[in-house]
Amino acid sequence: MSGKTHEKPCGTPASPEKSRTLKFSIQLDDAAPELSPAQLSNLESVLSEAVAQEIARSLRFAPKVEFYA
C-alpha cells in the first residue's frame, strides 16, 4: 500500500498563526493499478477539493452558537 498525506489550509484565518490545516491520507489497495505521479497529483487535487467542499457544506448547516458577556 502506498499512502500520501496532503495538507490544505481551511477557511480564511484572520492571522497566519491561527490557520487550521486539514490532514488526510490516501491509501491505495495493492490491487489498484499503478498511477503516474501526474495521475496521483490530479487525484490528490480532486479529493482535497471534495473534502473542502464537504466541510464547507457541513459548516454552513451547523447550528450558530453565540456567547454573551
C-alpha positions as CSV (number, residue, x, y, z in Angstrom):
1,M,0.0,0.0,0.0
2,S,1.1,3.5,-0.7
3,G,0.0,6.5,1.3
4,K,0.5,10.2,1.0
5,T,-0.5,12.9,3.3
6,H,-2.0,16.1,1.9
7,E,-2.4,19.3,3.9
8,K,-4.7,22.1,2.9
9,P,-5.5,25.3,4.9
10,C,-9.1,25.6,5.8
11,G,-11.0,28.9,5.7
12,T,-9.6,32.4,5.7
13,P,-7.9,33.0,9.0
14,A,-7.5,36.5,10.5
15,S,-3.9,35.8,11.1
16,P,-1.5,33.1,9.7
17,E,-0.7,31.7,13.2
18,K,-4.5,30.9,13.7
19,S,-4.8,29.0,10.4
20,R,-6.2,25.5,10.5
21,T,-4.8,22.6,8.5
22,L,-6.8,19.7,7.2
23,K,-4.8,16.5,7.0
24,F,-5.8,13.3,5.3
25,S,-4.0,10.4,3.8
26,I,-4.8,8.4,0.6
27,Q,-4.1,4.7,0.7
28,L,-4.4,2.7,-2.5
29,D,-5.1,-1.0,-2.4
30,D,-2.2,-3.2,-3.6
31,A,-4.5,-4.5,-6.3
32,A,-5.1,-0.9,-7.6
33,P,-3.4,-0.1,-10.9
34,E,-0.2,1.9,-10.7
35,L,-0.7,5.6,-11.1
36,S,1.7,8.0,-12.6
37,P,2.9,11.0,-10.5
38,A,0.6,13.2,-12.6
39,Q,-2.4,11.0,-12.0
40,L,-1.7,10.9,-8.3
41,S,-1.4,14.7,-8.2
42,N,-4.7,15.0,-10.0
43,L,-6.4,12.6,-7.7
44,E,-5.0,14.4,-4.7
45,S,-6.3,17.7,-6.0
46,V,-9.8,16.4,-6.8
47,L,-10.0,14.7,-3.4
48,S,-8.8,17.8,-1.4
49,E,-11.3,20.0,-3.2
50,A,-14.1,17.5,-2.5
51,V,-13.2,17.3,1.2
52,A,-13.0,21.1,1.4
53,Q,-16.5,21.4,-0.2
54,E,-17.9,18.8,2.2
55,I,-16.5,20.6,5.2
56,A,-17.8,24.0,4.0
57,R,-21.3,22.4,3.4
58,S,-21.3,20.9,6.8
59,L,-20.3,24.2,8.5
60,R,-23.0,26.1,6.6
61,F,-25.7,23.9,8.2
62,A,-24.0,23.8,11.6
63,P,-26.0,25.5,14.4
64,K,-24.9,29.0,15.2
65,V,-23.5,29.5,18.7
66,E,-23.3,32.9,20.2
67,F,-21.8,33.9,23.5
68,Y,-22.9,36.9,25.5
69,A,-20.9,38.6,28.2
